[in-house]
Amino acid sequence: MDIHTKGLSQKQQNDCRAALNSFIEKHAVGDWEITIEARETLPMGYSVKVGMAGPMETGMARLPVNQFAEVDTSDDVAAAVDRMLEAGYAASVGVK
């Protein structure tokens, strides 16, 4: 798991990391490849990218799920990361 941030406050970085750790515990996906990139963009917003792929030994199709979002400052970046993680997980395991 990797988190890359640029231009986020320390609190935002910590909140994104906490969202990822909570997601990993909730779904027991510590062996998945998960990357989060969040950076400040102008004017007054954030660009967020979440990528994930399950391990080969699960028998799942090894197709990575990548999502991109532009988040304005009225939204919580960590909440956006959490929503994207959940949607990516649902797409990976075929949950509707």
Backbone atoms as SQL, in Angstrom:
CREATE TABLE atoms (id INTEGER PRIMARY KEY, chain TEXT, resi INTEGER, resn TEXT, atom TEXT, x REAL, y REAL, z REAL);
INSERT INTO atoms VALUES
  (1, 'A', 1, 'MET', 'N', 0.849, -1.162, 0.000),
  (2, 'A', 1, 'MET', 'CA', 0.000, 0.000, 0.000),
  (3, 'A', 1, 'MET', 'C', 0.893, 1.223, 0.000),
  (4, 'A', 2, 'ASP', 'N', 0.512, 2.178, -0.823),
  (5, 'A', 2, 'ASP', 'CA', 1.261, 3.420, -0.945),
  (6, 'A', 2, 'ASP', 'C', 0.309, 4.601, -0.890),
  (7, 'A', 3, 'ILE', 'N', 0.729, 5.637, -0.202),
  (8, 'A', 3, 'ILE', 'CA', -0.007, 6.892, -0.196),
  (9, 'A', 3, 'ILE', 'C', 0.974, 7.996, -0.564),
  (10, 'A', 4, 'HIS', 'N', 0.620, 8.760, -1.588),
  (11, 'A', 4, 'HIS', 'CA', 1.429, 9.898, -2.013),
  (12, 'A', 4, 'HIS', 'C', 0.549, 11.130, -1.947),
  (13, 'A', 5, 'THR', 'N', 1.002, 12.139, -1.242),
  (14, 'A', 5, 'THR', 'CA', 0.220, 13.369, -1.130),
  (15, 'A', 5, 'THR', 'C', 1.111, 14.569, -1.422),
  (16, 'A', 6, 'LYS', 'N', 0.481, 15.598, -1.928),
  (17, 'A', 6, 'LYS', 'CA', 1.200, 16.851, -2.169),
  (18, 'A', 6, 'LYS', 'C', 0.219, 17.989, -1.941),
  (19, 'A', 7, 'GLY', 'N', 0.585, 18.893, -1.046),
  (20, 'A', 7, 'GLY', 'CA', -0.235, 20.061, -0.786),
  (21, 'A', 7, 'GLY', 'C', -1.353, 19.844, 0.218),
  (22, 'A', 8, 'LEU', 'N', -1.438, 18.654, 0.806),
  (23, 'A', 8, 'LEU', 'CA', -2.446, 18.388, 1.829),
  (24, 'A', 8, 'LEU', 'C', -1.875, 18.745, 3.192),
  (25, 'A', 9, 'SER', 'N', -2.743, 19.166, 4.096),
  (26, 'A', 9, 'SER', 'CA', -2.296, 19.450, 5.453),
  (27, 'A', 9, 'SER', 'C', -1.935, 18.129, 6.144),
  (28, 'A', 10, 'GLN', 'N', -1.247, 18.223, 7.255),
  (29, 'A', 10, 'GLN', 'CA', -0.892, 17.019, 8.007),
  (30, 'A', 10, 'GLN', 'C', -2.149, 16.273, 8.449),
  (31, 'A', 11, 'LYS', 'N', -3.178, 17.009, 8.860),
  (32, 'A', 11, 'LYS', 'CA', -4.440, 16.384, 9.268),
  (33, 'A', 11, 'LYS', 'C', -5.077, 15.641, 8.099),
  (34, 'A', 12, 'GLN', 'N', -5.086, 16.254, 6.913),
  (35, 'A', 12, 'GLN', 'CA', -5.653, 15.585, 5.742),
  (36, 'A', 12, 'GLN', 'C', -4.869, 14.318, 5.399),
  (37, 'A', 13, 'GLN', 'N', -3.561, 14.395, 5.487),
  (38, 'A', 13, 'GLN', 'CA', -2.733, 13.218, 5.221),
  (39, 'A', 13, 'GLN', 'C', -3.039, 12.105, 6.228),
  (40, 'A', 14, 'ASN', 'N', -3.109, 12.473, 7.501),
  (41, 'A', 14, 'ASN', 'CA', -3.420, 11.485, 8.544),
  (42, 'A', 14, 'ASN', 'C', -4.804, 10.886, 8.343),
  (43, 'A', 15, 'ASP', 'N', -5.775, 11.717, 7.965),
  (44, 'A', 15, 'ASP', 'CA', -7.140, 11.231, 7.739),
  (45, 'A', 15, 'ASP', 'C', -7.198, 10.275, 6.547),
  (46, 'A', 16, 'CYS', 'N', -6.451, 10.567, 5.486),
  (47, 'A', 16, 'CYS', 'CA', -6.406, 9.668, 4.326),
  (48, 'A', 16, 'CYS', 'C', -5.777, 8.326, 4.712),
  (49, 'A', 17, 'ARG', 'N', -4.711, 8.395, 5.488),
  (50, 'A', 17, 'ARG', 'CA', -4.036, 7.174, 5.948),
  (51, 'A', 17, 'ARG', 'C', -4.974, 6.362, 6.846),
  (52, 'A', 18, 'ALA', 'N', -5.717, 7.038, 7.723),
  (53, 'A', 18, 'ALA', 'CA', -6.673, 6.354, 8.599),
  (54, 'A', 18, 'ALA', 'C', -7.801, 5.719, 7.787),
  (55, 'A', 19, 'ALA', 'N', -8.274, 6.404, 6.745),
  (56, 'A', 19, 'ALA', 'CA', -9.322, 5.847, 5.887),
  (57, 'A', 19, 'ALA', 'C', -8.824, 4.576, 5.210),
  (58, 'A', 20, 'LEU', 'N', -7.581, 4.593, 4.726),
  (59, 'A', 20, 'LEU', 'CA', -7.008, 3.411, 4.085),
  (60, 'A', 20, 'LEU', 'C', -6.862, 2.267, 5.086),
  (61, 'A', 21, 'ASN', 'N', -6.325, 2.546, 6.266),
  (62, 'A', 21, 'ASN', 'CA', -6.147, 1.494, 7.272),
  (63, 'A', 21, 'ASN', 'C', -7.483, 0.899, 7.704),
  (64, 'A', 22, 'SER', 'N', -8.489, 1.733, 7.865),
  (65, 'A', 22, 'SER', 'CA', -9.823, 1.253, 8.234),
  (66, 'A', 22, 'SER', 'C', -10.397, 0.364, 7.130),
  (67, 'A', 23, 'PHE', 'N', -10.223, 0.773, 5.887),
  (68, 'A', 23, 'PHE', 'CA', -10.699, -0.011, 4.749),
  (69, 'A', 23, 'PHE', 'C', -10.013, -1.382, 4.707),
  (70, 'A', 24, 'ILE', 'N', -8.706, -1.401, 4.898),
  (71, 'A', 24, 'ILE', 'CA', -7.949, -2.659, 4.866),
  (72, 'A', 24, 'ILE', 'C', -8.427, -3.603, 5.960),
  (73, 'A', 25, 'GLU', 'N', -8.636, -3.086, 7.158),
  (74, 'A', 25, 'GLU', 'CA', -9.134, -3.913, 8.258),
  (75, 'A', 25, 'GLU', 'C', -10.548, -4.406, 7.996),
  (76, 'A', 26, 'LYS', 'N', -11.410, -3.537, 7.516),
  (77, 'A', 26, 'LYS', 'CA', -12.820, -3.877, 7.276),
  (78, 'A', 26, 'LYS', 'C', -12.963, -5.020, 6.272),
  (79, 'A', 27, 'HIS', 'N', -12.162, -4.990, 5.202),
  (80, 'A', 27, 'HIS', 'CA', -12.308, -5.973, 4.128),
  (81, 'A', 27, 'HIS', 'C', -11.210, -7.038, 4.129),
  (82, 'A', 28, 'ALA', 'N', -10.294, -6.989, 5.086),
  (83, 'A', 28, 'ALA', 'CA', -9.193, -7.955, 5.182),
  (84, 'A', 28, 'ALA', 'C', -8.439, -8.059, 3.854),
  (85, 'A', 29, 'VAL', 'N', -7.992, -6.903, 3.363),
  (86, 'A', 29, 'VAL', 'CA', -7.316, -6.852, 2.071),
  (87, 'A', 29, 'VAL', 'C', -5.869, -6.363, 2.215),
  (88, 'A', 30, 'GLY', 'N', -5.227, -6.759, 3.291),
  (89, 'A', 30, 'GLY', 'CA', -3.854, -6.344, 3.519),
  (90, 'A', 30, 'GLY', 'C', -2.885, -6.840, 2.469),
  (91, 'A', 31, 'ASP', 'N', -3.266, -7.885, 1.718),
  (92, 'A', 31, 'ASP', 'CA', -2.388, -8.428, 0.688),
  (93, 'A', 31, 'ASP', 'C', -2.683, -7.860, -0.706),
  (94, 'A', 32, 'TRP', 'N', -3.591, -6.903, -0.797),
  (95, 'A', 32, 'TRP', 'CA', -3.896, -6.264, -2.076),
  (96, 'A', 32, 'TRP', 'C', -2.897, -5.148, -2.354),
  (97, 'A', 33, 'GLU', 'N', -2.722, -4.836, -3.630),
  (98, 'A', 33, 'GLU', 'CA', -1.943, -3.664, -4.019),
  (99, 'A', 33, 'GLU', 'C', -2.901, -2.482, -4.055),
  (100, 'A', 34, 'ILE', 'N', -2.665, -1.514, -3.202),
  (101, 'A', 34, 'ILE', 'CA', -3.523, -0.327, -3.130),
  (102, 'A', 34, 'ILE', 'C', -2.635, 0.903, -3.139),
  (103, 'A', 35, 'THR', 'N', -2.947, 1.831, -4.035),
  (104, 'A', 35, 'THR', 'CA', -2.213, 3.090, -4.078),
  (105, 'A', 35, 'THR', 'C', -3.199, 4.253, -4.044),
  (106, 'A', 36, 'ILE', 'N', -2.808, 5.281, -3.337),
  (107, 'A', 36, 'ILE', 'CA', -3.605, 6.507, -3.257),
  (108, 'A', 36, 'ILE', 'C', -2.686, 7.671, -3.566),
  (109, 'A', 37, 'GLU', 'N', -3.120, 8.513, -4.483),
  (110, 'A', 37, 'GLU', 'CA', -2.408, 9.748, -4.779),
  (111, 'A', 37, 'GLU', 'C', -3.398, 10.887, -4.604),
  (112, 'A', 38, 'ALA', 'N', -3.059, 11.825, -3.764),
  (113, 'A', 38, 'ALA', 'CA', -3.914, 12.992, -3.540),
  (114, 'A', 38, 'ALA', 'C', -3.028, 14.224, -3.561),
  (115, 'A', 39, 'ARG', 'N', -3.430, 15.200, -4.362),
  (116, 'A', 39, 'ARG', 'CA', -2.625, 16.419, -4.430),
  (117, 'A', 39, 'ARG', 'C', -3.532, 17.623, -4.593),
  (118, 'A', 40, 'GLU', 'N', -3.043, 18.709, -4.080),
  (119, 'A', 40, 'GLU', 'CA', -3.771, 19.967, -4.207),
  (120, 'A', 40, 'GLU', 'C', -3.689, 20.435, -5.655),
  (121, 'A', 41, 'THR', 'N', -4.811, 20.888, -6.169),
  (122, 'A', 41, 'THR', 'CA', -4.856, 21.464, -7.507),
  (123, 'A', 41, 'THR', 'C', -5.446, 22.861, -7.400),
  (124, 'A', 42, 'LEU', 'N', -5.217, 23.644, -8.385),
  (125, 'A', 42, 'LEU', 'CA', -5.751, 25.002, -8.359),
  (126, 'A', 42, 'LEU', 'C', -6.938, 25.088, -9.286),
  (127, 'A', 43, 'PRO', 'N', -7.925, 25.834, -9.005),
  (128, 'A', 43, 'PRO', 'CA', -8.090, 26.637, -7.789),
  (129, 'A', 43, 'PRO', 'C', -8.865, 25.863, -6.731),
  (130, 'A', 44, 'MET', 'N', -8.358, 25.856, -5.548),
  (131, 'A', 44, 'MET', 'CA', -9.079, 25.368, -4.361),
  (132, 'A', 44, 'MET', 'C', -9.691, 23.979, -4.508),
  (133, 'A', 45, 'GLY', 'N', -8.893, 23.013, -4.859),
  (134, 'A', 45, 'GLY', 'CA', -9.419, 21.670, -4.974),
  (135, 'A', 45, 'GLY', 'C', -8.316, 20.629, -4.867),
  (136, 'A', 46, 'TYR', 'N', -8.704, 19.370, -5.045),
  (137, 'A', 46, 'TYR', 'CA', -7.769, 18.259, -4.933),
  (138, 'A', 46, 'TYR', 'C', -8.029, 17.258, -6.049),
  (139, 'A', 47, 'SER', 'N', -6.972, 16.654, -6.512),
  (140, 'A', 47, 'SER', 'CA', -7.052, 15.570, -7.472),
  (141, 'A', 47, 'SER', 'C', -6.729, 14.292, -6.707),
  (142, 'A', 48, 'VAL', 'N', -7.599, 13.304, -6.827),
  (143, 'A', 48, 'VAL', 'CA', -7.408, 12.060, -6.080),
  (144, 'A', 48, 'VAL', 'C', -7.438, 10.885, -7.056),
  (145, 'A', 49, 'LYS', 'N', -6.474, 9.989, -6.913),
  (146, 'A', 49, 'LYS', 'CA', -6.420, 8.765, -7.708),
  (147, 'A', 49, 'LYS', 'C', -6.286, 7.588, -6.752),
  (148, 'A', 50, 'VAL', 'N', -7.129, 6.592, -6.936),
  (149, 'A', 50, 'VAL', 'CA', -7.062, 5.374, -6.136),
  (150, 'A', 50, 'VAL', 'C', -6.945, 4.202, -7.096),
  (151, 'A', 51, 'GLY', 'N', -5.971, 3.345, -6.859),
  (152, 'A', 51, 'GLY', 'CA', -5.797, 2.144, -7.665),
  (153, 'A', 51, 'GLY', 'C', -5.709, 0.936, -6.760),
  (154, 'A', 52, 'MET', 'N', -6.257, -0.180, -7.228),
  (155, 'A', 52, 'MET', 'CA', -6.172, -1.404, -6.430),
  (156, 'A', 52, 'MET', 'C', -6.244, -2.628, -7.320),
  (157, 'A', 53, 'ALA', 'N', -5.637, -3.697, -6.843),
  (158, 'A', 53, 'ALA', 'CA', -5.690, -4.991, -7.516),
  (159, 'A', 53, 'ALA', 'C', -5.549, -6.079, -6.463),
  (160, 'A', 54, 'GLY', 'N', -6.395, -7.084, -6.555),
  (161, 'A', 54, 'GLY', 'CA', -6.334, -8.207, -5.622),
  (162, 'A', 54, 'GLY', 'C', -5.170, -9.123, -5.960),
  (163, 'A', 55, 'PRO', 'N', -4.757, -9.951, -5.010),
  (164, 'A', 55, 'PRO', 'CA', -3.646, -10.864, -5.252),
  (165, 'A', 55, 'PRO', 'C', -4.031, -11.967, -6.233),
  (166, 'A', 56, 'MET', 'N', -3.064, -12.466, -6.956),
  (167, 'A', 56, 'MET', 'CA', -3.304, -13.495, -7.977),
  (168, 'A', 56, 'MET', 'C', -3.841, -14.787, -7.369),
  (169, 'A', 57, 'GLU', 'N', -3.393, -15.123, -6.182),
  (170, 'A', 57, 'GLU', 'CA', -3.787, -16.405, -5.589),
  (171, 'A', 57, 'GLU', 'C', -5.259, -16.488, -5.182),
  (172, 'A', 58, 'THR', 'N', -5.985, -15.384, -5.245),
  (173, 'A', 58, 'THR', 'CA', -7.403, -15.420, -4.900),
  (174, 'A', 58, 'THR', 'C', -8.248, -15.999, -6.020),
  (175, 'A', 59, 'GLY', 'N', -7.664, -16.094, -7.226),
  (176, 'A', 59, 'GLY', 'CA', -8.420, -16.603, -8.358),
  (177, 'A', 59, 'GLY', 'C', -9.252, -15.529, -9.039),
  (178, 'A', 60, 'MET', 'N', -9.206, -14.308, -8.518),
  (179, 'A', 60, 'MET', 'CA', -9.928, -13.204, -9.137),
  (180, 'A', 60, 'MET', 'C', -9.185, -12.775, -10.397),
  (181, 'A', 61, 'ALA', 'N', -9.916, -12.179, -11.292),
  (182, 'A', 61, 'ALA', 'CA', -9.262, -11.589, -12.455),
  (183, 'A', 61, 'ALA', 'C', -8.281, -10.534, -11.960),
  (184, 'A', 62, 'ARG', 'N', -7.094, -10.552, -12.469),
  (185, 'A', 62, 'ARG', 'CA', -6.044, -9.639, -11.994),
  (186, 'A', 62, 'ARG', 'C', -6.096, -8.333, -12.780),
  (187, 'A', 63, 'LEU', 'N', -7.231, -7.716, -12.798),
  (188, 'A', 63, 'LEU', 'CA', -7.385, -6.444, -13.488),
  (189, 'A', 63, 'LEU', 'C', -7.407, -5.328, -12.456),
  (190, 'A', 64, 'PRO', 'N', -6.485, -4.398, -12.567),
  (191, 'A', 64, 'PRO', 'CA', -6.495, -3.298, -11.598),
  (192, 'A', 64, 'PRO', 'C', -7.698, -2.393, -11.804),
  (193, 'A', 65, 'VAL', 'N', -8.189, -1.840, -10.724),
  (194, 'A', 65, 'VAL', 'CA', -9.263, -0.858, -10.769),
  (195, 'A', 65, 'VAL', 'C', -8.633, 0.481, -10.440),
  (196, 'A', 66, 'ASN', 'N', -8.780, 1.438, -11.337),
  (197, 'A', 66, 'ASN', 'CA', -8.247, 2.776, -11.131),
  (198, 'A', 66, 'ASN', 'C', -9.386, 3.777, -11.199),
  (199, 'A', 67, 'GLN', 'N', -9.401, 4.690, -10.258),
  (200, 'A', 67, 'GLN', 'CA', -10.428, 5.725, -10.212),
  (201, 'A', 67, 'GLN', 'C', -9.767, 7.080, -10.052),
  (202, 'A', 68, 'PHE', 'N', -10.381, 8.080, -10.659),
  (203, 'A', 68, 'PHE', 'CA', -9.892, 9.446, -10.567),
  (204, 'A', 68, 'PHE', 'C', -11.046, 10.342, -10.155),
  (205, 'A', 69, 'ALA', 'N', -10.755, 11.335, -9.335),
  (206, 'A', 69, 'ALA', 'CA', -11.792, 12.292, -8.938),
  (207, 'A', 69, 'ALA', 'C', -11.156, 13.652, -8.686),
  (208, 'A', 70, 'GLU', 'N', -11.918, 14.662, -8.981),
  (209, 'A', 70, 'GLU', 'CA', -11.555, 16.027, -8.602),
  (210, 'A', 70, 'GLU', 'C', -12.459, 16.386, -7.433),
  (211, 'A', 71, 'VAL', 'N', -11.871, 16.778, -6.319),
  (212, 'A', 71, 'VAL', 'CA', -12.604, 17.069, -5.082),
  (213, 'A', 71, 'VAL', 'C', -12.417, 18.532, -4.760),
  (214, 'A', 72, 'ASP', 'N', -13.526, 19.250, -4.559),
  (215, 'A', 72, 'ASP', 'CA', -13.352, 20.653, -4.183),
  (216, 'A', 72, 'ASP', 'C', -13.191, 20.758, -2.674),
  (217, 'A', 73, 'THR', 'N', -12.839, 21.921, -2.217),
  (218, 'A', 73, 'THR', 'CA', -12.515, 22.097, -0.808),
  (219, 'A', 73, 'THR', 'C', -13.725, 21.982, 0.111),
  (220, 'A', 74, 'SER', 'N', -14.940, 21.946, -0.450),
  (221, 'A', 74, 'SER', 'CA', -16.116, 21.766, 0.404),
  (222, 'A', 74, 'SER', 'C', -16.289, 20.303, 0.812),
  (223, 'A', 75, 'ASP', 'N', -15.545, 19.397, 0.172),
  (224, 'A', 75, 'ASP', 'CA', -15.625, 17.970, 0.486),
  (225, 'A', 75, 'ASP', 'C', -14.384, 17.569, 1.278),
  (226, 'A', 76, 'ASP', 'N', -14.518, 16.569, 2.099),
  (227, 'A', 76, 'ASP', 'CA', -13.420, 16.028, 2.880),
  (228, 'A', 76, 'ASP', 'C', -12.629, 15.068, 1.991),
  (229, 'A', 77, 'VAL', 'N', -11.330, 15.313, 1.827),
  (230, 'A', 77, 'VAL', 'CA', -10.505, 14.487, 0.955),
  (231, 'A', 77, 'VAL', 'C', -10.514, 13.028, 1.431),
  (232, 'A', 78, 'ALA', 'N', -10.396, 12.794, 2.725),
  (233, 'A', 78, 'ALA', 'CA', -10.391, 11.428, 3.251),
  (234, 'A', 78, 'ALA', 'C', -11.725, 10.731, 2.993),
  (235, 'A', 79, 'ALA', 'N', -12.827, 11.461, 3.071),
  (236, 'A', 79, 'ALA', 'CA', -14.137, 10.875, 2.769),
  (237, 'A', 79, 'ALA', 'C', -14.217, 10.482, 1.300),
  (238, 'A', 80, 'ALA', 'N', -13.636, 11.309, 0.424),
  (239, 'A', 80, 'ALA', 'CA', -13.600, 10.975, -0.997),
  (240, 'A', 80, 'ALA', 'C', -12.746, 9.734, -1.227),
  (241, 'A', 81, 'VAL', 'N', -11.606, 9.642, -0.548),
  (242, 'A', 81, 'VAL', 'CA', -10.752, 8.459, -0.647),
  (243, 'A', 81, 'VAL', 'C', -11.521, 7.224, -0.190),
  (244, 'A', 82, 'ASP', 'N', -12.230, 7.327, 0.916),
  (245, 'A', 82, 'ASP', 'CA', -13.009, 6.200, 1.432),
  (246, 'A', 82, 'ASP', 'C', -14.065, 5.754, 0.419),
  (247, 'A', 83, 'ARG', 'N', -14.797, 6.698, -0.155),
  (248, 'A', 83, 'ARG', 'CA', -15.813, 6.353, -1.161),
  (249, 'A', 83, 'ARG', 'C', -15.183, 5.653, -2.358),
  (250, 'A', 84, 'MET', 'N', -14.030, 6.141, -2.783),
  (251, 'A', 84, 'MET', 'CA', -13.354, 5.549, -3.941),
  (252, 'A', 84, 'MET', 'C', -12.824, 4.155, -3.619),
  (253, 'A', 85, 'LEU', 'N', -12.304, 3.954, -2.414),
  (254, 'A', 85, 'LEU', 'CA', -11.850, 2.625, -2.005),
  (255, 'A', 85, 'LEU', 'C', -13.013, 1.636, -2.010),
  (256, 'A', 86, 'GLU', 'N', -14.139, 2.032, -1.442),
  (257, 'A', 86, 'GLU', 'CA', -15.305, 1.145, -1.391),
  (258, 'A', 86, 'GLU', 'C', -15.822, 0.818, -2.790),
  (259, 'A', 87, 'ALA', 'N', -15.887, 1.821, -3.656),
  (260, 'A', 87, 'ALA', 'CA', -16.357, 1.584, -5.026),
  (261, 'A', 87, 'ALA', 'C', -15.378, 0.693, -5.792),
  (262, 'A', 88, 'GLY', 'N', -14.097, 0.911, -5.603),
  (263, 'A', 88, 'GLY', 'CA', -13.085, 0.075, -6.254),
  (264, 'A', 88, 'GLY', 'C', -13.144, -1.359, -5.780),
  (265, 'A', 89, 'TYR', 'N', -13.353, -1.537, -4.483),
  (266, 'A', 89, 'TYR', 'CA', -13.473, -2.888, -3.933),
  (267, 'A', 89, 'TYR', 'C', -14.702, -3.595, -4.505),
  (268, 'A', 90, 'ALA', 'N', -15.817, -2.889, -4.538),
  (269, 'A', 90, 'ALA', 'CA', -17.042, -3.468, -5.084),
  (270, 'A', 90, 'ALA', 'C', -16.836, -3.875, -6.552),
  (271, 'A', 91, 'ALA', 'N', -16.160, -3.044, -7.319),
  (272, 'A', 91, 'ALA', 'CA', -15.889, -3.381, -8.724),
  (273, 'A', 91, 'ALA', 'C', -14.959, -4.582, -8.828),
  (274, 'A', 92, 'SER', 'N', -13.998, -4.676, -7.928),
  (275, 'A', 92, 'SER', 'CA', -13.028, -5.785, -7.976),
  (276, 'A', 92, 'SER', 'C', -13.651, -7.126, -7.650),
  (277, 'A', 93, 'VAL', 'N', -14.534, -7.143, -6.673),
  (278, 'A', 93, 'VAL', 'CA', -15.121, -8.427, -6.247),
  (279, 'A', 93, 'VAL', 'C', -16.484, -8.683, -6.863),
  (280, 'A', 94, 'GLY', 'N', -16.960, -7.752, -7.678),
  (281, 'A', 94, 'GLY', 'CA', -18.215, -7.965, -8.382),
  (282, 'A', 94, 'GLY', 'C', -19.464, -7.689, -7.564),
  (283, 'A', 95, 'VAL', 'N', -19.340, -6.862, -6.527),
  (284, 'A', 95, 'VAL', 'CA', -20.494, -6.504, -5.712),
  (285, 'A', 95, 'VAL', 'C', -21.282, -5.420, -6.425),
  (286, 'A', 96, 'LYS', 'N', -22.601, -5.536, -6.406),
  (287, 'A', 96, 'LYS', 'CA', -23.424, -4.522, -7.061),
  (288, 'A', 96, 'LYS', 'C', -24.183, -3.727, -6.048);
